[in-house]
Amino acid sequence: MATASPSSIADPPIFGIARKWWVVVTFMPSLALMGLNSTIIDIPNLVMIPELDTDRYRYQWTIGASLFGAMIGMAMLRWLRDRFGLRTLYVTGMFVYAVGMAGCGSASDVPRLTPFRFLQGLGEGMVVSNVLATMWREFPVQKDLAMAFYGVSLYFGKVIAPSVGAWITDNPNWHWIFYGPAIVALVTFILSWWILLPDKPADVTPAPFDFPGLWLLVIWVLALIVCLFRGQKWGWTNSREWVVLWALFLFSFIAWVTREAITDHPLIDLRLFRRRTFVLTMLSKSLYVINMYGVISTLCDYMVTTRGYPRTTAGLVLLPGALAMGASLILSGIIVRGWDRKSRIVGGLAGMTIMTWQLSVIDLYTDKWLLCGLFVLWGAATGLVISPLLVLASEGLTQTEVVTSAALKNMVRIMPGTFGATLIGTLVTRRSDANFDYLRQDITHNRAVAENVAGALTTHLTSQGSDRLAAHEQASHVVGSYIHANATAFASQTALQYLALGTAASVLLALFLRPPHAGERS
């Protein structure tokens, strides 16, 4: 398939500076927005849910709408690129994203928020995979550098997002979590219209659109979203609705994979999974992303809900770890390129495993500065991984294959990350309930420690003027709250331990990585 010449994309210079550097300046803000979007509401969620007059189950529909939109945008990347070019697709995606974010900011309830979250996700899907493919093309030699720019924008944005979200929620309010990115997206839209050159592929006969592939994709994605977001409410495995939808997901997913593998013009070319290196990098990336999303969401909930820290304080505690990740990403992509890619991947994943396990020691008494220090080391290890992982996944591919692989890479980023965090949240909830049922046995009648604590509290409250009966009820409530918080802290420990074990599996997978053979490059 013939495409526009790379040299025609890179020239002419602007103000004496090579166009590829202007492309980086254009893309980095948009990628940062996409990275921020995935985790920026982890802390503000606690404010948004009551203000939207909803509960966490109904609120999950907004998350599912964003995920669904992103999957559709990514799936159609190659087909749209063949017809319009990456530049047109990028600016269109930024405009759609800006409209979606502005609508989210103005929404006052879940029914109004959900369609705009879909638009925001659709725009994100059109942009983020597009950027990866374009950066790969613009830096034909400096691949590690290109992926470092990509990673430092997208993945650094994910880690710094809780800090940014916490600050915006208090200054001025959560609506600006959406309004702010909408304004930046419009500026980026204008800048990209000027910087990027038209690049519609020349002499290309567009392939017919794969409607069956799209419909099967829609069915299995929606079925999976509903299964995972409603499983906790309906009951895992013992609900007829859940079992039916899970069967629908499995059937449609298998049918989709079969369709995309055998058709001459697939929506997404799954033949890339015939490459050993591509499979291993995607599996490693899935576990990597699950760890990232899971650790961030668990720590945000632990600090704000379990420990009761102010939102801004929680954000500041996580901020140094985000900065460490950004620095590590730059070092991995620019300074330590002599350290081979496999070693960086294995070393980073091993560091993530160790530090996630260390983070699992958190309890109701963990000093926030200890947590901050452990998160810094986790962030430093996390930053080593993504640049070499993306380079190995794309090495040896044609530009057309890179476009397809970009969509697959971002599907692997969004799907496991979102659902991994959802399952970890479910695990924390279920383990909290189980732990509470066990721990509350210690506050039953005739338990000396519990009675002594409750008695001391009752005496103190009575001395402050409370009625004896009311003081006793207040004391019992305080003891019960303490036990519940303790149960949640233990559940967070369990969740982080599972995340550490999952990342350890990715280390084993990474040990088998190797650059593609000549046959794989052709």
HELIX and SHEET records of a PDB file:
HELIX    1   1 PRO A    6  ALA A   10  1                                   5    
HELIX    2   2 ARG A   19  THR A   39  1                                  21    
HELIX    3   3 ASN A   45  GLU A   51  1                                   7    
HELIX    4   4 ARG A   56  ALA A   75  1                                  20    
HELIX    5   5 LEU A   77  SER A  106  1                                  30    
HELIX    6   6 VAL A  110  GLU A  138  1                                  29    
HELIX    7   7 LYS A  143  ASP A  170  1                                  28    
HELIX    8   8 TRP A  176  ILE A  195  1                                  20    
HELIX    9   9 PHE A  211  TRP A  234  1                                  24    
HELIX   10  10 ARG A  240  ILE A  262  1                                  23    
HELIX   11  11 LEU A  270  ARG A  274  5                                   5    
HELIX   12  12 ARG A  276  ASP A  301  1                                  26    
HELIX   13  13 TYR A  302  THR A  306  3                                   5    
HELIX   14  14 ARG A  311  ILE A  330  1                                  20    
HELIX   15  15 LEU A  331  ILE A  335  3                                   5    
HELIX   16  16 ARG A  341  LEU A  359  1                                  19    
HELIX   17  17 LYS A  368  GLY A  383  1                                  16    
HELIX   18  18 ILE A  386  SER A  394  1                                   9    
HELIX   19  19 GLN A  399  LEU A  439  1                                  41    
HELIX   20  20 ARG A  440  ILE A  443  5                                   4    
HELIX   21  21 ALA A  448  SER A  463  1                                  16    
HELIX   22  22 ARG A  468  ALA A  510  1                                  43    
HELIX   23  23 ALA A  518  ARG A  521  1                                   4    
END                                                                             
